Amino acid sequence: MSAKKVRRHIRRLQRERRRAQRRGIGRVPQSDAGPTPDPGTTSDAGTTPDAGVRRGGGARAGAVLAVVAVVAVAGGSIARDATDAAPGTRPVDAKLFPTAAADTPFVCPPTPGRPDTLSSDGRVAYQQRDASASSLFRGLVFAVDDAGSLPEVRWAQLSEDQRVNEESVVAPSGAPAEASSAPALADREATVVTEDDPLRAPLLDVGPGPGGAPIAASALLEYSAADGPVSGLAAARCTVPQRDQFFLGPETGSQATSLLTLANPADRDATVEVVAHDAEGPRSGAGTRSVVVPAGTLRTVNIAGLAEDGAIAVSVESSGAPVAAQLTSSAAAGSIGAGVEFLPGRTQAVEEHRMPGVRLPESGGAAGGGALWIHVPGDDEATVEVQVFGEDGLEPLDGSSVFSVDGGAVRAIDLAGVPAGTHDVVVRTSVPTHAAVRTVSDVEAGGGADGDAGGEDAAASGLDFAWQVGAERLRSGSGTLLPAEGEPSVHLLAGDQATTVTYRLMDAEGDFGEPQEVEVRADGSAALDPEDLQLSDGDAAGEQAAAIVVEEPDAPVVGSLRIAGEEGQSMTGLEPLGEAHQAVRVRLRD
């Protein structure tokens, strides 16, 4: 048997083991509420050393890593923070200034759970997690040239006191052959990593590309639990630290858990202002929290202490060092979970939000229908137009599709009247806004996470919810990792011009298949079903691909990834995997 076949056989056995664990077979419940391990240890608290296994790609021994993309994203992402911004400063959105080559940290959220204790300074200890709960970290990094030159990569996890479990996973390569003429991502060597059940927040420090070449990478954290108060399915892109972040939709109420994790991988402290927003605007007093996050640590804020029930949003602004903010939200009815999600954060308000492939349930079902959430920054009122497209075109809403939202307010609007199924949602506003769609699926009585909730049995079944925000326009090198568990589907939405999207699938060894094409009609959509995301060549034929990378279409197209499984569903966008030039968002004093 070839080495590749052996590795695939091992991965298949590991997937079967995880499925068995979800059914409660042979898994020991874990808790990370114990003492912090020494930095030199290689296992998480409460786990054995083999609970997390890092696997690299074939002959590229040791070249394993996972990082999230986007070295430079207009309006926000920070490759290197070159300013020590203080309170009273404001971001300058007009320009991004290139910086010297520096390390880029990518931070994932910790494994979801309910807090057992949470101190006033943000130190959290979690309750024992359900035996069916598991998390999986998957990522990849691309070489900077066709010679396979890789950056240096260091793995660690962030605790409340320090980095722990730190180790080097990729040694730096020499100078790239031709950094200025690097081939397309799908023509470069790529390396994949998998880490089982990381409880603390995983952190990967990626050095600059050899010779200062830009890096290209991505990472995904998956979580699922069949039982317990934090049950459901959730997936999150790991993020680089930011100055400003905004989240819509944390669950509130007596049995909800919404925890905001603030991770500071830098070598200087961060002061973070966390503000809750509701229908009246930003909440003062009890709705505001100032948190100091020491260098190389993380802190946690319980959103329940900032806001009451209703439509809520959370803004995060840091000075000193930027932080990676992650908001994990879950709901329950007693010991029965009613969904979990890593809420998608945004750094910039925009006037158009295009969300393809949103699976909406039947309006008025026991699980509830879909809802559009809107926040209007500033004082100006926004006029909002909502369009929901189904297989037969525009779907009429029961209420008005054009309405206004006051400046500063957060408002939730039911998408009543839309039949159950997969839809494309387009939201246009007269001023820049934040927008997201919340959808709920019934994971038992509704026949899995298919969105067709309702009926007498639905009230007794488990639920899961998911959130979708506007997707970015596809560029050359846009894409995403595909989940190891659950069934993925990719949804594409075009503007007023028909176009062809060319994509390539990558296997778990980092090898790409031949280009494939999908047609997207003008003002229409197309989908790549789970069968379309299976490999068709070589020893891995019939297996699910590990990642998808697209070429830039001739006309504007956005894309999203939907993950469906026995525990529920989760959604995220297709985004650039890292390109061109490192940049930093600058601040000027008022």
KOLMAR-52170 format. One record per residue (C-alpha): residue in three letters; y, x, z. Coordinates in steps of 0.02 Angstrom, whole numbers, plus 50000, padded with zeros to 5 digits. Layout:
<Ala,<Y,X,Z>>,
...
END
This chain:
<Met,<50000,50000,50000>>,
<Ser,<50171,50068,49952>>,
<Ala,<50304,50107,50083>>,
<Lys,<50410,49961,50021>>,
<Lys,<50264,49841,50040>>,
<Val,<50231,49905,50216>>,
<Arg,<50413,49876,50265>>,
<Arg,<50412,49702,50190>>,
<His,<50251,49661,50280>>,
<Ile,<50329,49719,50444>>,
<Arg,<50483,49613,50413>>,
<Arg,<50375,49462,50374>>,
<Leu,<50280,49485,50539>>,
<Gln,<50445,49501,50632>>,
<Arg,<50510,49340,50555>>,
<Glu,<50350,49252,50607>>,
<Arg,<50370,49322,50781>>,
<Arg,<50547,49253,50794>>,
<Arg,<50489,49081,50735>>,
<Ala,<50351,49086,50866>>,
<Gln,<50479,49131,50998>>,
<Arg,<50582,48979,50951>>,
<Arg,<50430,48872,50983>>,
<Gly,<50419,48948,51157>>,
<Ile,<50269,49059,51119>>,
<Gly,<50260,49228,51201>>,
<Arg,<50445,49250,51239>>,
<Val,<50514,49303,51406>>,
<Pro,<50683,49222,51445>>,
<Gln,<50822,49349,51447>>,
<Ser,<50985,49360,51541>>,
<Asp,<51123,49488,51524>>,
<Ala,<51200,49439,51689>>,
<Gly,<51126,49593,51773>>,
<Pro,<51206,49763,51800>>,
<Thr,<51281,49857,51654>>,
<Pro,<51161,49987,51585>>,
<Asp,<51213,50167,51572>>,
<Pro,<51293,50216,51407>>,
<Gly,<51144,50322,51365>>,
<Thr,<51017,50181,51370>>,
<Thr,<50952,50105,51211>>,
<Ser,<50910,49929,51266>>,
<Asp,<51011,49779,51321>>,
<Ala,<51006,49718,51500>>,
<Gly,<50849,49620,51532>>,
<Thr,<50762,49678,51374>>,
<Thr,<50635,49809,51333>>,
<Pro,<50681,49954,51219>>,
<Asp,<50593,49875,51071>>,
<Ala,<50687,49709,51085>>,
<Gly,<50815,49773,50961>>,
<Val,<50746,49872,50815>>,
<Arg,<50864,49956,50692>>,
<Arg,<50789,49975,50520>>,
<Gly,<50860,50074,50377>>,
<Gly,<50832,50075,50191>>,
<Gly,<50684,50173,50128>>,
<Ala,<50710,50356,50086>>,
<Arg,<50886,50348,50155>>,
<Ala,<50818,50392,50327>>,
<Gly,<50947,50365,50463>>,
<Ala,<51069,50287,50342>>,
<Val,<51073,50122,50432>>,
<Leu,<51225,50023,50473>>,
<Ala,<51313,49861,50473>>,
<Val,<51495,49831,50455>>,
<Val,<51606,49692,50402>>,
<Ala,<51708,49698,50253>>,
<Val,<51885,49691,50210>>,
<Val,<51973,49852,50234>>,
<Ala,<52134,49778,50169>>,
<Val,<52167,49592,50161>>,
<Ala,<52339,49530,50117>>,
<Gly,<52423,49457,50268>>,
<Gly,<52314,49523,50404>>,
<Ser,<52167,49639,50414>>,
<Ile,<52198,49805,50497>>,
<Ala,<52108,49961,50442>>,
<Arg,<52211,50070,50559>>,
<Asp,<52341,50012,50682>>,
<Ala,<52486,50131,50660>>,
<Thr,<52610,50041,50773>>,
<Asp,<52620,50015,50961>>,
<Ala,<52698,49843,50947>>,
<Ala,<52779,49771,51102>>,
<Pro,<52822,49593,51150>>,
<Gly,<52969,49527,51051>>,
<Thr,<52906,49595,50887>>,
<Arg,<52863,49497,50732>>,
<Pro,<52742,49531,50589>>,
<Val,<52808,49573,50416>>,
<Asp,<52703,49481,50288>>,
<Ala,<52793,49540,50133>>,
<Lys,<52715,49712,50119>>,
<Leu,<52561,49808,50170>>,
<Phe,<52587,49993,50197>>,
<Pro,<52447,50118,50163>>,
<Thr,<52393,50225,50310>>,
<Ala,<52300,50386,50336>>,
<Ala,<52111,50376,50333>>,
<Ala,<52042,50326,50503>>,
<Asp,<51892,50245,50585>>,
<Thr,<51872,50058,50561>>,
<Pro,<51790,49960,50703>>,
<Phe,<51692,49801,50665>>,
<Val,<51654,49686,50811>>,
<Cys,<51534,49539,50824>>,
<Pro,<51533,49401,50955>>,
<Pro,<51408,49411,51099>>,
<Thr,<51256,49299,51097>>,
<Pro,<51311,49121,51144>>,
<Gly,<51274,49057,51318>>,
<Arg,<51344,48961,51466>>,
<Pro,<51442,49061,51594>>,
<Asp,<51368,49076,51768>>,
<Thr,<51525,49159,51835>>,
<Leu,<51692,49198,51753>>,
<Ser,<51820,49295,51854>>,
<Ser,<52008,49275,51844>>,
<Asp,<52021,49440,51747>>,
<Gly,<51895,49385,51615>>,
<Arg,<51730,49461,51672>>,
<Val,<51587,49345,51629>>,
<Ala,<51404,49335,51681>>,
<Tyr,<51295,49215,51581>>,
<Gln,<51163,49095,51642>>,
<Gln,<50983,49124,51595>>,
<Arg,<50969,49080,51411>>,
<Asp,<50838,48960,51346>>,
<Ala,<50676,49041,51290>>,
<Ser,<50701,48978,51113>>,
<Ala,<50870,49064,51093>>,
<Ser,<50877,49217,50982>>,
<Ser,<51010,49315,50890>>,
<Leu,<50999,49430,50741>>,
<Phe,<51124,49557,50677>>,
<Arg,<51114,49602,50492>>,
<Gly,<51228,49710,50391>>,
<Leu,<51248,49829,50247>>,
<Val,<51359,49970,50188>>,
<Phe,<51391,50031,50012>>,
<Ala,<51406,50210,49957>>,
<Val,<51579,50260,49896>>,
<Asp,<51513,50332,49733>>,
<Asp,<51360,50338,49622>>,
<Ala,<51298,50493,49714>>,
<Gly,<51264,50394,49873>>,
<Ser,<51402,50469,49983>>,
<Leu,<51413,50373,50147>>,
<Pro,<51539,50369,50290>>,
<Glu,<51495,50411,50469>>,
<Val,<51440,50261,50572>>,
<Arg,<51420,50244,50761>>,
<Trp,<51337,50097,50847>>,
<Ala,<51384,50031,51020>>,
<Gln,<51403,49872,51119>>,
<Leu,<51557,49821,51218>>,
<Ser,<51544,49768,51400>>,
<Glu,<51678,49726,51528>>,
<Asp,<51681,49908,51585>>,
<Gln,<51645,50021,51436>>,
<Arg,<51550,50048,51277>>,
<Val,<51364,50050,51310>>,
<Asn,<51210,50097,51209>>,
<Glu,<51317,50209,51099>>,
<Glu,<51233,50313,50966>>,
<Ser,<51264,50387,50795>>,
<Val,<51168,50296,50658>>,
<Val,<51236,50376,50499>>,
<Ala,<51293,50555,50480>>,
<Pro,<51443,50581,50366>>,
<Ser,<51409,50635,50188>>,
<Gly,<51502,50768,50095>>,
<Ala,<51650,50737,49982>>,
<Pro,<51618,50599,49854>>,
<Ala,<51583,50645,49676>>,
<Glu,<51726,50541,49604>>,
<Ala,<51806,50427,49733>>,
<Ser,<51939,50370,49611>>,
<Ser,<51811,50304,49487>>,
<Ala,<51679,50228,49599>>,
<Pro,<51563,50106,49508>>,
<Ala,<51555,49920,49548>>,
<Leu,<51474,49879,49715>>,
<Ala,<51314,49814,49636>>,
<Asp,<51293,49982,49548>>,
<Arg,<51305,50085,49707>>,
<Glu,<51174,50134,49833>>,
<Ala,<51174,50017,49983>>,
<Thr,<51091,50025,50153>>,
<Val,<51037,49880,50263>>,
<Val,<51017,49868,50452>>,
<Thr,<50939,49735,50564>>,
<Glu,<50960,49724,50752>>,
<Asp,<50860,49595,50851>>,
<Asp,<50936,49499,50996>>,
<Pro,<51093,49597,51042>>,
<Leu,<51163,49508,51195>>,
<Arg,<51328,49599,51214>>,
<Ala,<51459,49609,51078>>,
<Pro,<51394,49730,50945>>,
<Leu,<51518,49860,50884>>,
<Leu,<51508,49976,50734>>,
<Asp,<51636,50112,50708>>,
<Val,<51641,50161,50526>>,
<Gly,<51726,50323,50483>>,
<Pro,<51833,50341,50327>>,
<Gly,<51739,50364,50166>>,
<Pro,<51705,50544,50119>>,
<Gly,<51865,50618,50050>>,
<Gly,<51961,50466,50113>>,
<Ala,<51875,50346,49993>>,
<Pro,<51883,50162,50043>>,
<Ile,<51728,50086,50122>>,
<Ala,<51640,49927,50069>>,
<Ala,<51527,49837,50191>>,
<Ser,<51481,49673,50274>>,
<Ala,<51392,49607,50428>>,
<Leu,<51329,49440,50493>>,
<Leu,<51275,49385,50666>>,
<Glu,<51152,49240,50669>>,
<Tyr,<51106,49133,50820>>,
<Ser,<50984,48990,50841>>,
<Ala,<50906,48894,50983>>,
<Ala,<50791,48744,50971>>,
<Asp,<50813,48688,51152>>,
<Gly,<50927,48706,51300>>,
<Pro,<51112,48665,51325>>,
<Val,<51168,48790,51191>>,
<Ser,<51055,48736,51049>>,
<Gly,<51093,48736,50864>>,
<Leu,<51122,48862,50726>>,
<Ala,<51276,48973,50706>>,
<Ala,<51325,49119,50596>>,
<Ala,<51479,49229,50606>>,
<Arg,<51556,49371,50509>>,
<Cys,<51598,49517,50621>>,
<Thr,<51783,49558,50616>>,
<Val,<51905,49702,50627>>,
<Pro,<52041,49695,50762>>,
<Gln,<52196,49593,50720>>,
<Arg,<52368,49564,50792>>,
<Asp,<52371,49375,50766>>,
<Gln,<52227,49253,50753>>,
<Phe,<52215,49065,50753>>,
<Phe,<52068,48948,50789>>,
<Leu,<52050,48761,50764>>,
<Gly,<51927,48651,50855>>,
<Pro,<51857,48721,51018>>,
<Glu,<51748,48591,51102>>,
<Thr,<51822,48520,51261>>,
<Gly,<51758,48403,51395>>,
<Ser,<51648,48409,51548>>,
<Gln,<51491,48472,51459>>,
<Ala,<51572,48581,51327>>,
<Thr,<51582,48771,51332>>,
<Ser,<51715,48861,51231>>,
<Leu,<51731,49046,51267>>,
<Leu,<51858,49159,51184>>,
<Thr,<51800,49339,51180>>,
<Leu,<51934,49473,51163>>,
<Ala,<51862,49642,51114>>,
<Asn,<51967,49800,51115>>,
<Pro,<51876,49949,51039>>,
<Ala,<52034,50055,51035>>,
<Asp,<52077,50198,51154>>,
<Arg,<52229,50109,51228>>,
<Asp,<52249,49944,51321>>,
<Ala,<52294,49778,51241>>,
<Thr,<52398,49638,51314>>,
<Val,<52345,49471,51238>>,
<Glu,<52437,49305,51244>>,
<Val,<52319,49156,51223>>,
<Val,<52404,48988,51194>>,
<Ala,<52326,48815,51174>>,
<His,<52405,48694,51049>>,
<Asp,<52386,48506,51044>>,
<Ala,<52472,48353,50969>>,
<Glu,<52632,48397,51061>>,
<Gly,<52635,48578,51004>>,
<Pro,<52604,48738,51103>>,
<Arg,<52560,48703,51284>>,
<Ser,<52661,48795,51414>>,
<Gly,<52614,48835,51593>>,
<Ala,<52429,48803,51616>>,
<Gly,<52403,48806,51428>>,
<Thr,<52449,48990,51415>>,
<Arg,<52354,49141,51476>>,
<Ser,<52403,49325,51475>>,
<Val,<52255,49443,51476>>,
<Val,<52249,49632,51487>>,
<Val,<52101,49703,51391>>,
<Pro,<52075,49885,51440>>,
<Ala,<52030,50013,51308>>,
<Gly,<51849,50007,51251>>,
<Thr,<51807,49843,51340>>,
<Leu,<51806,49655,51317>>,
<Arg,<51870,49507,51415>>,
<Thr,<51829,49321,51406>>,
<Val,<51942,49168,51421>>,
<Asn,<51873,48995,51460>>,
<Ile,<51968,48873,51348>>,
<Ala,<51927,48732,51469>>,
<Gly,<52058,48806,51584>>,
<Leu,<52193,48793,51451>>,
<Ala,<52173,48621,51373>>,
<Glu,<52114,48444,51400>>,
<Asp,<52011,48334,51283>>,
<Gly,<52076,48303,51108>>,
<Ala,<52122,48400,50953>>,
<Ile,<52151,48577,51013>>,
<Ala,<52191,48743,50929>>,
<Val,<52207,48916,51003>>,
<Ser,<52322,49058,50950>>,
<Val,<52292,49239,50998>>,
<Glu,<52428,49372,50990>>,
<Ser,<52404,49549,51050>>,
<Ser,<52522,49694,51086>>,
<Gly,<52475,49872,51123>>,
<Ala,<52307,49880,51034>>,
<Pro,<52249,49742,50917>>,
<Val,<52093,49646,50969>>,
<Ala,<51944,49565,50885>>,
<Ala,<51944,49384,50944>>,
<Gln,<51790,49274,50931>>,
<Leu,<51783,49092,50989>>,
<Thr,<51609,49026,51025>>,
<Ser,<51601,48839,51056>>,
<Ser,<51457,48726,51108>>,
<Ala,<51429,48549,51171>>,
<Ala,<51289,48468,51270>>,
<Ala,<51230,48306,51347>>,
<Gly,<51153,48363,51510>>,
<Ser,<51022,48494,51467>>,
<Ile,<51014,48438,51285>>,
<Gly,<51121,48537,51166>>,
<Ala,<51239,48449,51045>>,
<Gly,<51285,48596,50936>>,
<Val,<51352,48773,50936>>,
<Glu,<51466,48868,50817>>,
<Phe,<51567,49028,50800>>,
<Leu,<51734,48951,50753>>,
<Pro,<51813,49034,50601>>,
<Gly,<51977,49120,50640>>,
<Arg,<52124,49143,50523>>,
<Thr,<52274,49259,50522>>,
<Gln,<52388,49173,50398>>,
<Ala,<52442,48993,50364>>,
<Val,<52436,48939,50181>>,
<Glu,<52482,48786,50077>>,
<Glu,<52314,48756,49993>>,
<His,<52141,48753,50072>>,
<Arg,<51988,48741,49958>>,
<Met,<51822,48711,50047>>,
<Pro,<51669,48698,49934>>,
<Gly,<51497,48635,49986>>,
<Val,<51543,48541,50145>>,
<Arg,<51395,48434,50199>>,
<Leu,<51469,48274,50270>>,
<Pro,<51368,48146,50369>>,
<Glu,<51377,47958,50347>>,
<Ser,<51539,47892,50422>>,
<Gly,<51512,47794,50582>>,
<Gly,<51337,47862,50615>>,
<Ala,<51278,47907,50789>>,
<Ala,<51319,48089,50756>>,
<Gly,<51497,48048,50702>>,
<Gly,<51576,48080,50534>>,
<Gly,<51670,48227,50461>>,
<Ala,<51848,48262,50514>>,
<Leu,<51992,48364,50445>>,
<Trp,<52093,48462,50573>>,
<Ile,<52270,48519,50532>>,
<His,<52396,48627,50625>>,
<Val,<52576,48649,50566>>,
<Pro,<52656,48809,50630>>,
<Gly,<52843,48802,50659>>,
<Asp,<52960,48653,50671>>,
<Asp,<52954,48580,50495>>,
<Glu,<52852,48423,50463>>,
<Ala,<52712,48442,50336>>,
<Thr,<52659,48319,50202>>,
<Val,<52470,48331,50182>>,
<Glu,<52364,48276,50034>>,
<Val,<52174,48271,50054>>,
<Gln,<52050,48259,49911>>,
<Val,<51862,48244,49935>>,
<Phe,<51753,48266,49781>>,
<Gly,<51572,48211,49764>>,
<Glu,<51448,48211,49621>>,
<Asp,<51543,48070,49536>>,
<Gly,<51716,48141,49560>>,
<Leu,<51853,48097,49682>>,
<Glu,<51793,47997,49833>>,
<Pro,<51916,47870,49906>>,
<Leu,<51949,47879,50092>>,
<Asp,<51961,47725,50203>>,
<Gly,<52132,47781,50260>>,
<Ser,<52276,47857,50165>>,
<Ser,<52243,48023,50080>>,
<Val,<52427,48071,50098>>,
<Phe,<52507,48079,50270>>,
<Ser,<52626,48184,50375>>,
<Val,<52599,48297,50525>>,
<Asp,<52739,48348,50642>>,
<Gly,<52790,48530,50655>>,
<Gly,<52694,48622,50791>>,
<Ala,<52564,48484,50807>>,
<Val,<52375,48484,50794>>,
<Arg,<52300,48328,50717>>,
<Ala,<52121,48273,50676>>,
<Ile,<52092,48147,50536>>,
<Asp,<51925,48060,50509>>,
<Leu,<51858,48074,50332>>,
<Ala,<51799,47894,50343>>,
<Gly,<51730,47807,50189>>,
<Val,<51649,47962,50113>>,
<Pro,<51462,47940,50080>>,
<Ala,<51342,48064,50157>>,
<Gly,<51309,48218,50051>>,
<Thr,<51382,48382,49993>>,
<His,<51567,48375,49948>>,
<Asp,<51711,48487,49900>>,
<Val,<51868,48466,50005>>,
<Val,<52041,48516,49944>>,
<Val,<52192,48506,50058>>,
<Arg,<52370,48538,49999>>,
<Thr,<52521,48542,50114>>,
<Ser,<52708,48552,50087>>,
<Val,<52726,48697,50211>>,
<Pro,<52600,48830,50262>>,
<Thr,<52467,48761,50379>>,
<His,<52300,48799,50459>>,
<Ala,<52159,48678,50410>>,
<Ala,<51973,48660,50440>>,
<Val,<51837,48528,50417>>,
<Arg,<51717,48487,50558>>,
<Thr,<51550,48410,50512>>,
<Val,<51403,48356,50618>>,
<Ser,<51219,48353,50573>>,
<Asp,<51072,48269,50657>>,
<Val,<50933,48397,50671>>,
<Glu,<50789,48281,50715>>,
<Ala,<50805,48097,50673>>,
<Gly,<50912,48135,50522>>,
<Gly,<50774,48236,50440>>,
<Gly,<50838,48410,50482>>,
<Ala,<51015,48473,50461>>,
<Asp,<51048,48369,50307>>,
<Gly,<51200,48276,50367>>,
<Asp,<51121,48103,50350>>,
<Ala,<51137,48060,50533>>,
<Gly,<51125,47883,50598>>,
<Gly,<51001,47752,50648>>,
<Glu,<50924,47700,50814>>,
<Asp,<50834,47865,50840>>,
<Ala,<50987,47974,50810>>,
<Ala,<51062,47945,50981>>,
<Ala,<50911,48027,51063>>,
<Ser,<50902,48176,50946>>,
<Gly,<50987,48344,50949>>,
<Leu,<51148,48375,50855>>,
<Asp,<51232,48525,50780>>,
<Phe,<51408,48544,50714>>,
<Ala,<51485,48665,50590>>,
<Trp,<51660,48713,50534>>,
<Gln,<51727,48763,50364>>,
<Val,<51898,48837,50324>>,
<Gly,<51976,48873,50156>>,
<Ala,<51886,49005,50054>>,
<Glu,<51967,49152,49968>>,
<Arg,<51973,49171,49780>>,
<Leu,<51824,49271,49717>>,
<Arg,<51865,49449,49667>>,
<Ser,<51761,49591,49601>>,
<Gly,<51651,49638,49748>>,
<Ser,<51663,49472,49840>>,
<Gly,<51502,49416,49920>>,
<Thr,<51407,49396,50080>>,
<Leu,<51249,49442,50171>>,
<Leu,<51120,49304,50166>>,
<Pro,<51034,49250,50327>>,
<Ala,<50862,49311,50377>>,
<Glu,<50823,49140,50450>>,
<Gly,<50862,48968,50380>>,
<Glu,<50892,48916,50201>>,
<Pro,<51052,48981,50119>>,
<Ser,<51147,48900,49977>>,
<Val,<51304,48963,49890>>,
<His,<51434,48837,49831>>,
<Leu,<51568,48873,49702>>,
<Leu,<51726,48774,49664>>,
<Ala,<51837,48806,49512>>,
<Gly,<52019,48763,49479>>,
<Asp,<52084,48683,49321>>,
<Gln,<51990,48804,49207>>,
<Ala,<51804,48814,49174>>,
<Thr,<51729,48985,49200>>,
<Thr,<51568,49084,49218>>,
<Val,<51524,49171,49381>>,
<Thr,<51415,49326,49364>>,
<Tyr,<51319,49379,49519>>,
<Arg,<51181,49498,49573>>,
<Leu,<51056,49482,49715>>,
<Met,<51010,49626,49830>>,
<Asp,<50843,49651,49916>>,
<Ala,<50815,49712,50094>>,
<Glu,<50803,49892,50034>>,
<Gly,<50977,49890,49958>>,
<Asp,<50922,49876,49776>>,
<Phe,<51008,49754,49657>>,
<Gly,<50928,49648,49524>>,
<Glu,<50995,49609,49352>>,
<Pro,<51156,49509,49328>>,
<Gln,<51139,49320,49326>>,
<Glu,<51265,49187,49278>>,
<Val,<51313,49013,49332>>,
<Glu,<51436,48899,49241>>,
<Val,<51571,48809,49340>>,
<Arg,<51664,48670,49250>>,
<Ala,<51851,48644,49266>>,
<Asp,<51897,48555,49429>>,
<Gly,<51710,48553,49464>>,
<Ser,<51580,48641,49568>>,
<Ala,<51411,48725,49554>>,
<Ala,<51280,48774,49682>>,
<Leu,<51150,48910,49700>>,
<Asp,<51008,48829,49795>>,
<Pro,<50887,48925,49907>>,
<Glu,<50768,48947,49759>>,
<Asp,<50910,49025,49659>>,
<Leu,<50937,49153,49796>>,
<Gln,<50758,49216,49792>>,
<Leu,<50718,49382,49712>>,
<Ser,<50629,49373,49545>>,
<Asp,<50579,49554,49509>>,
<Gly,<50468,49688,49583>>,
<Asp,<50366,49688,49742>>,
<Ala,<50491,49573,49829>>,
<Ala,<50479,49433,49700>>,
<Gly,<50486,49264,49787>>,
<Glu,<50570,49332,49944>>,
<Gln,<50743,49279,49995>>,
<Ala,<50880,49401,49943>>,
<Ala,<50972,49499,50076>>,
<Ala,<51145,49486,49998>>,
<Ile,<51242,49421,49848>>,
<Val,<51387,49509,49760>>,
<Val,<51491,49433,49621>>,
<Glu,<51601,49497,49482>>,
<Glu,<51778,49431,49465>>,
<Pro,<51778,49270,49361>>,
<Asp,<51902,49246,49219>>,
<Ala,<51980,49096,49309>>,
<Pro,<52007,49056,49494>>,
<Val,<51848,49011,49590>>,
<Val,<51812,49003,49777>>,
<Gly,<51642,49013,49858>>,
<Ser,<51556,48973,50023>>,
<Leu,<51389,49005,50106>>,
<Arg,<51297,48863,50192>>,
<Ile,<51148,48898,50306>>,
<Ala,<51030,48756,50351>>,
<Gly,<50882,48767,50468>>,
<Glu,<50776,48668,50589>>,
<Glu,<50908,48695,50724>>,
<Gly,<51059,48640,50622>>,
<Gln,<51185,48713,50501>>,
<Ser,<51327,48838,50488>>,
<Met,<51456,48880,50353>>,
<Thr,<51559,49031,50305>>,
<Gly,<51653,49093,50152>>,
<Leu,<51620,49221,50017>>,
<Glu,<51748,49358,50043>>,
<Pro,<51788,49532,49976>>,
<Leu,<51667,49661,50044>>,
<Gly,<51803,49792,50059>>,
<Glu,<51907,49868,49922>>,
<Ala,<52047,49974,49862>>,
<His,<52164,50043,49995>>,
<Gln,<52172,50045,50183>>,
<Ala,<52326,49957,50243>>,
<Val,<52410,49900,50402>>,
<Arg,<52521,49752,50440>>,
<Val,<52684,49816,50514>>,
<Arg,<52793,49741,50648>>,
<Leu,<52981,49752,50668>>,
<Arg,<53074,49714,50828>>,
<Asp,<53178,49556,50831>>,
END
